[in-house]
């Protein structure tokens, strides 16, 4: 299986886990994500390679989508617009929770998040229902 097919299968699997209620996103209705037909490839994009080489971006995206979303809805991750220091601080606070990851993998996650979700970039466009459900408590 090629990298692109593996990534698509992984992202499809994440959507399936959400639909089964195995992610925090399920708390506010996984059916919304499916109904909106979110393109997770577009949200966790590696198209713009000006801030991160493609190989590192692909590895970072995979690490985020297979580790961070185990505890957090992807919406919480992608709407944070931290700078490099903010992501480093957040990941340092989470380090014990992802003790199975090497220091290099955590650095790859930090580089990916800082390159893709930072104050200089617009957050990805998400349906308002998802944002409202996340913040409406």
N, C-alpha and C positions, 0 to 999 in steps of 0.2 A: 504494500500500500504506500503510495507517495505521500509526501508531506502535506500537500493540499488536501488530499482525500482524508488523511488522518486527522487534520485540523477540522475539516467539515464534520467528520464523524464525532470528534470530541465535542464540538459546539452543539451538534444535534443531541448528543448524549446529555449535555448539561441542560438543554431545554427539556428533555425527557425526564431528568431527575427533578427539575422544577415542577413539571406536571404531576409527578408522583408525590409531591410534597416533601422531597428530600433536600430542600434548600430553604433558606430564609425567605426567598422570593415567594414561596408557596403561602406564606403568611398573608399576603395581600392578593392572592388569586393568580395562580400560574396561568389560568386561562386567559388573562389579559395579555400576557406575553405572546402566547400562541395566537390569540385573536388579532393582535396587532401585527403579527408576522414580522417580528423584529429580526433584523439581519445582524446577528452577533458578530459576523465577520466585519461588518461595517463599523460597529461600535468598538470592537477590539481590532482596529485596523493596523496593517503594516504597509499600507499603500504609500504613505509619505515617508521616504527613507532619508530625508534631509536631517533628521534628528537622531536616527538610530539605524544602523545597518540592518538589512533584511533578515539575515540569519539570527542576529541577536534579538531583533523584534519578534520573530517567530518563536524563539525559545522563551522569551519573556512573557509573551501572550499565553503560551501553553502553561507556563508555571502559574500565572495569575488565574487562568480559567480552571486549572485543576487543583489549586491549593486555596487561594483567597476566597473563591466562591463556595468553598465547603462550609464556611462560617458566615459569609456576608452575601447579601444580594448584590448582584453585579452593579445595580444602580448606585449603591452606596460607594462603590469603588470608582466608577467612572465619573461621578459628579464631583468628587473631590478634586480640587485644582491646586494641589500642593506644588511648591517648588522642590528642588532636590533635597534641601534640608528638612522640609516637612515630611516627605516620603521616607527619608532616612529615620527620622524620629519615630514615625508611626511603625515602621518595620522593626526598629529596635524594641519597641514596646511589645511587638508580636513575636519576637524571636523564639521565645520558649514554646509558643504554640505550634511553631513549625520547625521543631527541632530535627525532624527528619530531613530537612533541606540543608544542603551545604551552604557555607558562607558565600560561595560563588553564585549559587542559585538565588540566594536572597539579594545579592548585588544585582543580578540580572533582572529580578523583579523590580528592584528600585529604579534601575536605568529605564526599564520599559515604562513604568508608571510615570516617572519624571518627564520622559520624552513625550508621552502621549496624553497625559492628564495633568496639565500645569496651568498657571495663571495666564500664560501667553496664548493658549489655545482655547477655542470655544469647546465647551463640553459637547459630547455627542447629542444629537437630537433624539429625544425620547418622548413617547406619547405622554401627554399630561396626566392621564389616568394612573400611570405607573408612578410618576413623581408624587402625585397627590396621595396615592395609597401608601407610599413609603413615608410621607410626612404627616399624614392625617391620623392622629392618635388621640 
